[in-house]
Amino acid sequence: MDIAQVAPLYESVPPKSYGGTERVVSYLTEELVRQGHQVTLFASGDSITKARLVAPCHQALRLHPTCVDPLAYHIMMLEQVFATGADFDIVHFHIDYLHFPLASRQTIPTLTTLHGRLDIPDLVPLYQAYPDMPVISISESQREPLSWLNWQGTVYHGLPEALYNFHEETGAYLAFLGRISPEKRVDRAIHMAIKANMPLKIAAKVDQVDHAYFEAIIKPLLDHPLVDYIGEIGDHEKNDFLGQAYALLFPIDWPEPFGLVMIEALACGTPVIAHHQGSVPEIIEPGVTGWIVESIDDAVAAIRQVSTLSRRRCRQGFEARFLVSRMAKDYVHLYQTQLKKRNDRVAS
Amino acid sequence: MDIAQVAPLYESVPPKSYGGTERVVSYLTEELVRQGHQVTLFASGDSITKARLVAPCHQALRLHPTCVDPLAYHIMMLEQVFATGADFDIVHFHIDYLHFPLASRQTIPTLTTLHGRLDIPDLVPLYQAYPDMPVISISESQREPLSWLNWQGTVYHGLPEALYNFHEETGAYLAFLGRISPEKRVDRAIHMAIKANMPLKIAAKVDQVDHAYFEAIIKPLLDHPLVDYIGEIGDHEKNDFLGQAYALLFPIDWPEPFGLVMIEALACGTPVIAHHQGSVPEIIEPGVTGWIVESIDDAVAAIRQVSTLSRRRCRQGFEARFLVSRMAKDYVHLYQTQLKKRNDRVAS
């Protein structure tokens, strides 16, 4: 098929460091190319891809030194996409709702994966205006606040098979990986580790917006001798950081639509102890790939049971459900359905 | 004519306090209604108008207590505008470039007044994608960075005739009115007043983003016995604040596309001493309605000459060029031109 992928411009595809959406778009794009599709990627100019790259800006915008108006580049990207839209069998958007007024007025087949949380009241009237826009969720739980959208399917994220490798040996520390922010609850992870009397390594970045929270709430907790805060780590360090861990702690306090780090841990063979929130019950199989908990005490009990889990079964759980080849196959199936609908409309 | 006005949703129309664009849209809308046109105003639900109001959100978004995604409401407004666009003879946008990809694909006649500064590098590639989009400037100087746009005209802002009333008597203090921010240079105004040995009253708000600047740079200057900082004032207080002043100081350090406060002062009969920047030379007639200066020393010399100016001539300067009736007439002329072009295209 002739496929366009439309990524946000805040991070490059793939991102230099953090950036969930752009990373998933990269995995999907490269896998579609590998499978023999013609793929055009709309993304920032510092993206690296085997697809044809169309770049509305030279550099990703989040850390761009002079960019004051990121929206201008996104609007220009819409212009580029819709100027050439008829060349594609399908245009797959990853930029929330920005293109909806255009997409609803054009005959180009489109699909939109919604990557963000949808429990934001501001979104309701907007999405109500587009009950027919074909959208894709990244977990079933993500849909709940807007269950009445024109959902075409749920496609769980997937990772390249060889991106992380299986670590057979059980590690000696608990791991926390991600951002330090109120909804990620690294404070819970610290209390879990202290109660379980196990070392905790924290690899996490602090966004500007979370700086006051970090200073006031988290920094005082980092002094504990069991806690080792190692700052932000790069993609190449994550394999060992996750693979050498005893378990990943994922004590979130928000309906995270898809926790990518959970499947990264599983890819390494590392079990996950996660709070019962958002997509967690769809990703973790309790007693097989980890445990789903409701409290710190639950988590401490789960930590004590980790040795009953098989790390090989964790890796197998990843391979069975969260490979990029499966993600790409799911999407191609949805592309074909969408294209067929359009062709049926044109024919009738 | 059947006219749609499309305002930003950050402030109500008119705004409760500060907010240049929404205020001008309000003056224009009410005047068009007064002149007998059918006007539909797309604006926040707390707007007050004699036009038909279509409100994508209940409340203006800048100070909205729970709004986290103002863009969602603006995209919904685009949907509402273009869903009913064919009902209008002209759709007049005041929301920068957000509608360009839609407007360029629809047959609805549109015009866009660009209210902001255009010397932002991010804008260049976007506007290059729309060389045919009909746009209107609010001063000639505003056009300079993007002189190659499809400019249809310059329409200076205008105020209702009775909004401010003529104050015959020369006041005893210098006035500064607006925001406290680095580009507004209230520090210059303070130094001018001290050098001229005249009292200065500062009526200004401090945005969150300018708080550090205010604390570090401006606050230490406010202790001087000649300086009286009275904080933010409402619309109803501005008449006396400006009218009872000796002169308005407008020592800007940026290419302000149109300084509304200058014509507010003139409406009161108060002369303006302004730095040579942006639209200033198009608004101030040196030796008649004020002086244009290049330095603090220039300004001090100008302050000493204010008594040679006629306050009545200042008011007359306002009435001759900056009434809302003139602004509305200019716009209706441009609307008619645009409508005729569309009809010619349809006929041919």
Chai-1 contact restraints between the chains, C-beta under 6 A:
chainA,res_idxA,chainB,res_idxB,connection_type,confidence,min_distance_angstrom,max_distance_angstrom,comment,restraint_id
A,C67,B,D122,contact,1.0,0.0,6.0,A-B,restraint_1
A,V68,B,I120,contact,1.0,0.0,6.0,A-B,restraint_2
A,D69,B,I120,contact,1.0,0.0,6.0,A-B,restraint_3
A,D69,B,D122,contact,1.0,0.0,6.0,A-B,restraint_4
A,A72,B,D122,contact,1.0,0.0,6.0,A-B,restraint_5
A,A72,B,L123,contact,1.0,0.0,6.0,A-B,restraint_6
A,A72,B,L126,contact,1.0,0.0,6.0,A-B,restraint_7
A,I75,B,Y97,contact,1.0,0.0,6.0,A-B,restraint_8
A,I75,B,L126,contact,1.0,0.0,6.0,A-B,restraint_9
A,M76,B,P125,contact,1.0,0.0,6.0,A-B,restraint_10
A,M76,B,L126,contact,1.0,0.0,6.0,A-B,restraint_11
A,M76,B,A129,contact,1.0,0.0,6.0,A-B,restraint_12
A,L78,B,P101,contact,1.0,0.0,6.0,A-B,restraint_13
A,E79,B,P101,contact,1.0,0.0,6.0,A-B,restraint_14
A,E79,B,A129,contact,1.0,0.0,6.0,A-B,restraint_15
A,Y97,B,I75,contact,1.0,0.0,6.0,A-B,restraint_16
A,P101,B,L78,contact,1.0,0.0,6.0,A-B,restraint_17
A,P101,B,E79,contact,1.0,0.0,6.0,A-B,restraint_18
A,P101,B,L102,contact,1.0,0.0,6.0,A-B,restraint_19
A,L102,B,P101,contact,1.0,0.0,6.0,A-B,restraint_20
A,D122,B,C67,contact,1.0,0.0,6.0,A-B,restraint_21
A,D122,B,D69,contact,1.0,0.0,6.0,A-B,restraint_22
A,D122,B,A72,contact,1.0,0.0,6.0,A-B,restraint_23
A,L123,B,A72,contact,1.0,0.0,6.0,A-B,restraint_24
A,P125,B,M76,contact,1.0,0.0,6.0,A-B,restraint_25
A,L126,B,A72,contact,1.0,0.0,6.0,A-B,restraint_26
A,L126,B,I75,contact,1.0,0.0,6.0,A-B,restraint_27
A,L126,B,M76,contact,1.0,0.0,6.0,A-B,restraint_28
A,A129,B,M76,contact,1.0,0.0,6.0,A-B,restraint_29
A,A129,B,E79,contact,1.0,0.0,6.0,A-B,restraint_30
